[in-house]
Amino acid sequence: MKTIWSKVEHELSTKAKAILESMNPPAGEGAIEALEEHVGQELPTDFRDFLQIHNGQSQESNPGFFDMFSLMPLDLLQESWDELEALREDVGEDAACPGDWLPFAEDGTGDLLCVELESGAVSKFISDDDENEDVADSFEGWLADMHAALKNGEFTFDPASGFGIEPKSSEPDEEEEDDGADVEDDEGVIDGDDEGDAESTLSYKFNAKGIDVFEDGEKMGSVPRADIVRVRVSSYAGEPLISLSLPDGSDPEEIELSTNIDNVADLYNFLGKLKGWDEEAFKEALSNAGSDDEIVVWG
């Protein structure tokens, strides 16, 4: 553990110093043993060793850690464990996650990274989906993935976003190679001039960097997350309508999204990662969307 962490630490010191500055001091041996007693199992060796280096991250001005997740200190980790235990009692393990998954990182929307106490593997618990995800064979392997992204320059990092180190996806690069003419559009807001083409169908894909926009299945461009300045909720034909306002002068200046789109869960997850997002205010706005009022929920 000390070897891989020293490598990560070296890269962070020059590329994402804010993350290093947010790391907590080591967890005490007594606190770690108390956690093991609480969950009824010993922690995987590599995760235990990491806690003896850093007890997660400070929750003050947290810049995130890796892939949109922030590390939790032991008190929040235990709190999340108890919440998952209660969830399993309510909906069953199949609809929640296995009973030996110990959460150690969260993304602010209910999704959690967990270390599997039996195997030591790292998996993602997805709060609004029936299927969880495999992430890495071990906690040390997860850190190795972070180190590789840092060392190879395959990442973006904005300390103000709270998302931590965000690995670059290879998918946009492949699309740019297929059609070099779209490269400039992919870096900003799409050209929304589709007059005379009323039959075209727009669709959207939500990812860590922003929103990819497709027309009749063909990628037309993308909207960077940072370009979203306001989120409003209204209604259309009795259904909630979510409007994303973009900077003045953009084309288009607004994206209107129905809650009937197939990937609405991805939309909600995307919105939940906006800095300062108020989940409760958003849910209340959706429930009141039948009125004629338009509610600003963010920005």
C-alpha positions in Angstrom: 0.0 0.0 0.0 2.8 2.4 0.9 4.3 1.9 -2.5 1.2 2.7 -4.6 0.2 5.5 -2.4 3.6 7.2 -2.6 3.3 7.0 -6.4 -0.2 8.5 -6.3 1.0 11.2 -3.8 3.9 12.2 -6.1 1.5 12.7 -9.0 -1.0 14.6 -6.9 1.7 16.9 -5.6 2.1 18.5 -9.0 -1.2 17.8 -10.7 -3.9 18.0 -8.1 -2.4 19.4 -4.9 -5.8 20.4 -3.6 -6.6 16.7 -3.1 -3.5 16.1 -1.0 -4.4 19.1 1.1 -7.9 17.7 1.8 -6.6 14.3 3.1 -7.2 13.6 6.8 -4.5 12.4 9.2 -4.3 8.6 9.9 -7.1 6.8 11.6 -6.1 5.4 15.0 -5.8 1.6 15.5 -8.6 1.7 18.1 -11.0 3.4 15.7 -10.2 0.9 13.0 -10.8 -2.0 15.4 -14.0 -0.5 16.5 -15.2 -0.4 12.9 -14.3 -4.0 12.3 -16.2 -4.9 15.5 -19.2 -2.9 14.2 -19.4 -4.6 10.8 -18.4 -8.0 12.2 -15.5 -8.6 9.9 -11.9 -7.7 9.4 -11.1 -5.1 6.8 -9.1 -6.1 3.7 -5.4 -5.6 4.4 -4.8 -3.0 1.7 -7.8 -0.9 2.7 -6.9 -1.2 6.4 -3.3 -0.1 5.6 -4.7 3.0 3.7 -6.8 4.1 6.7 -3.5 4.0 8.7 -2.2 6.6 6.2 -5.3 8.7 5.7 -8.7 8.6 7.4 -10.6 9.7 4.2 -10.9 13.4 3.3 -11.9 16.5 5.1 -15.5 17.4 4.4 -14.6 21.1 4.3 -14.1 22.4 0.7 -13.7 18.9 -0.5 -12.3 18.8 -4.1 -13.2 15.1 -4.6 -10.8 12.3 -5.0 -11.2 10.1 -8.1 -13.9 9.5 -10.8 -16.5 11.8 -9.1 -16.1 10.2 -5.7 -14.8 11.6 -2.4 -13.3 9.5 0.4 -15.3 9.3 3.6 -13.8 9.4 7.1 -14.6 6.5 9.4 -17.6 8.2 11.1 -19.4 8.8 7.7 -18.3 5.4 6.5 -20.0 3.7 9.5 -23.0 5.9 9.0 -23.3 4.8 5.4 -22.8 1.1 6.4 -25.8 1.4 8.8 -27.9 3.1 6.1 -27.2 0.2 3.7 -28.0 -2.3 6.4 -31.4 -0.6 6.9 -31.9 -0.6 3.1 -31.3 -4.3 2.9 -33.9 -4.9 5.6 -36.4 -2.8 3.7 -36.0 -4.0 0.1 -33.8 -7.1 0.4 -30.2 -7.7 -0.5 -30.9 -8.3 -4.2 -32.4 -4.8 -4.6 -29.7 -3.2 -2.5 -26.2 -4.7 -2.3 -24.5 -7.7 -0.6 -24.1 -7.5 3.1 -20.3 -7.5 3.1 -20.0 -4.3 1.0 -18.4 -1.6 3.1 -18.8 1.9 1.6 -15.7 4.1 1.6 -16.5 6.8 -1.0 -19.6 8.8 -2.1 -20.5 11.0 -5.0 -23.2 13.1 -3.3 -26.1 11.5 -5.2 -26.4 8.3 -3.3 -24.0 6.2 -5.3 -21.2 4.6 -3.2 -17.9 2.9 -3.8 -17.6 -0.1 -1.6 -14.9 -2.5 -0.7 -16.0 -6.1 -0.5 -15.0 -7.5 2.9 -14.6 -11.1 1.7 -12.8 -10.6 -1.6 -11.3 -7.2 -1.2 -12.7 -6.1 -4.6 -14.1 -2.6 -5.1 -17.6 -2.3 -6.5 -20.1 0.6 -7.1 -23.5 0.6 -5.4 -25.9 2.6 -7.7 -28.7 4.0 -5.7 -31.3 4.3 -8.5 -30.6 1.2 -10.4 -31.0 -2.6 -9.9 -27.5 -3.3 -11.2 -24.3 -2.4 -9.4 -20.9 -2.3 -11.1 -17.5 -4.0 -10.7 -14.8 -1.3 -10.4 -11.4 -3.0 -9.4 -10.0 -6.2 -8.1 -8.8 -4.5 -4.9 -8.6 -1.2 -3.2 -4.9 -1.0 -4.2 -5.9 -1.8 -7.8 -8.4 1.1 -7.6 -5.5 3.4 -6.5 -3.4 2.0 -9.3 -6.1 3.0 -11.9 -5.9 6.6 -10.4 -2.1 6.6 -10.7 -2.2 5.5 -14.3 -4.7 8.2 -15.2 -2.5 10.8 -13.5 0.8 9.5 -14.9 -0.5 9.3 -18.5 -2.3 12.7 -18.4 -5.6 11.0 -19.2 -7.7 13.0 -16.8 -9.2 16.4 -16.0 -9.3 18.1 -12.7 -11.2 21.1 -11.5 -10.9 21.5 -7.7 -14.0 23.7 -7.6 -16.2 21.0 -9.2 -15.8 18.6 -6.2 -15.5 15.7 -8.7 -11.8 14.9 -8.1 -9.7 13.3 -10.8 -11.9 12.5 -13.8 -10.5 10.0 -16.2 -10.9 10.9 -19.9 -13.2 8.6 -21.8 -11.8 7.1 -25.0 -15.3 7.3 -26.6 -15.2 11.0 -27.7 -11.8 10.5 -29.3 -13.1 7.6 -31.3 -16.0 9.7 -32.5 -13.7 12.5 -33.4 -11.5 10.2 -35.5 -14.6 9.0 -37.4 -15.6 12.6 -38.3 -13.0 15.2 -37.8 -15.4 17.9 -38.9 -17.2 17.6 -35.6 -14.1 18.1 -33.3 -14.7 21.8 -32.9 -18.4 21.4 -32.0 -17.6 18.6 -29.5 -15.6 21.2 -27.5 -18.6 23.5 -27.0 -22.3 24.0 -27.4 -23.9 22.5 -30.5 -25.3 24.5 -33.4 -29.0 24.2 -32.7 -30.2 25.4 -36.1 -32.5 22.6 -37.3 -35.1 24.7 -39.2 -36.8 22.7 -41.9 -36.0 19.4 -40.3 -39.0 19.0 -38.0 -38.8 15.2 -38.3 -35.3 14.9 -36.7 -35.1 13.4 -33.2 -32.7 14.8 -30.6 -31.3 12.5 -27.9 -28.8 13.1 -25.1 -26.1 11.1 -23.3 -24.9 12.3 -19.9 -21.4 11.8 -18.7 -18.8 13.3 -16.3 -17.7 16.0 -18.7 -21.1 17.2 -19.9 -23.9 16.3 -22.3 -23.4 14.7 -25.7 -26.1 15.6 -28.1 -27.3 13.4 -30.9 -29.6 14.0 -33.9 -31.2 10.9 -35.4 -28.5 8.9 -33.7 -25.6 10.9 -35.1 -23.5 12.9 -32.6 -23.9 16.7 -33.3 -21.8 18.1 -30.5 -21.6 18.4 -26.7 -22.4 20.8 -23.9 -19.7 21.1 -21.2 -21.0 20.7 -17.7 -19.5 24.1 -16.8 -21.7 25.8 -19.4 -24.9 25.0 -17.5 -25.9 28.2 -15.7 -29.5 27.4 -14.5 -31.8 24.5 -14.1 -35.6 25.1 -14.1 -38.6 22.7 -13.7 -41.9 23.4 -15.4 -44.4 21.1 -17.2 -45.5 20.2 -20.7 -48.7 18.2 -21.4 -48.9 17.4 -17.7 -45.4 16.0 -17.5 -42.4 17.6 -15.7 -40.1 19.4 -18.1 -36.5 20.2 -17.1 -34.8 23.2 -18.7 -31.1 23.7 -18.7 -30.1 27.3 -19.4 -26.8 27.9 -21.2 -24.8 31.2 -21.4 -26.4 34.1 -23.4 -25.3 33.9 -27.0 -25.1 30.1 -27.1 -26.9 28.3 -29.8 -29.1 26.9 -28.4 -29.4 28.9 -25.2 -31.5 26.2 -23.5 -32.0 22.5 -23.5 -35.5 21.2 -22.6 -35.7 17.6 -21.4 -38.8 15.6 -20.7 -38.8 13.3 -17.7 -40.1 10.6 -20.1 -36.7 10.1 -21.9 -35.4 6.6 -21.6 -32.3 7.6 -19.7 -33.9 10.0 -17.2 -32.0 8.2 -14.4 -28.8 9.3 -16.0 -30.1 12.8 -16.3 -31.0 12.9 -12.6 -27.6 11.5 -11.7 -25.9 14.1 -13.9 -27.9 16.9 -12.2 -27.0 15.6 -8.8 -23.4 16.2 -9.4 -23.8 19.9 -10.1 -22.0 21.7 -7.3 -24.5 22.9 -4.6 -27.3 20.8 -6.1 -30.3 20.6 -3.7 -31.9 17.1 -4.2 -34.9 17.8 -1.9 -35.8 21.1 -3.7 -35.5 19.3 -7.1 -37.9 16.5 -6.0 -40.3 19.0 -4.6 -40.3 20.9 -7.9 -40.9 17.7 -9.9 -43.9 16.9 -7.6 -45.4 20.3 -8.2 -44.7 20.5 -11.9 -48.4 20.1 -12.8 -48.9 23.8 -12.0 -48.2 26.6 -14.5 -45.3 27.9 -12.4 -41.7 27.6 -13.5 -39.4 26.8 -10.6 -35.7 27.6 -10.6 -34.0 24.8 -8.7 -30.3 25.6 -9.4 -28.3 28.5 -10.5 
